């Protein structure tokens, strides 16, 4: 309450007070991975103010703290009937995804197992067949892709799976006999490291040199 004193009055006077609404300040801040607008809001007594919160690409909003107290996470927050100063703090976290590397028989994949990666990262996988085997197929997210010794997931923005397929080398044995005898089988296919038997027989009146 203010006062004004007219002293030693000897004439007419006019006095007119002018009043303004009290204003309060709302100060908002955002951690790494997001933005908040406005950062400073001047709000008249009894008015309302809405603060907008947005996560950057590859981030999500994890918490809102108003005047030191956690509140429900939302992309907006409204202060209603403002009668004092306020603060708002938004916290964000990077999005994370899982890559499932499924090992197959007769070879290895590196890295193996479930791997947690941050959004936007890249991961290289390497496939090594066991002796006598080769990489015959590659399944990425359940779909066939061209086999290659390595595969790179780039700029990751979702979950993935990867599974190499290894097959054994197979060889063909072709046998032939000249006049006077036979061999069996003439053609046979065997796996790497296996044994194969070819039978050789001389006809009557002939012998094997």
Secondary structure, 3 states (H helix, E strand, C coil): CCCCCCCCCCCCCCCCCCCCCCEEEEEEEECCCEEEECCEEEEECCCCEEEEEEECCCEEEEEEEECCEEECCCCEEEECCCCCCEEEEEEEEECEEEEEEECCCCEEEECCEEEEEECCCCEEEEEEECCCEEEEEEEECCEEECCCCEEEECCCCCCEEEEEEEEECEEEEECCCCCCEEEECCEEEEECCCCCCCEEEECCCCCCC
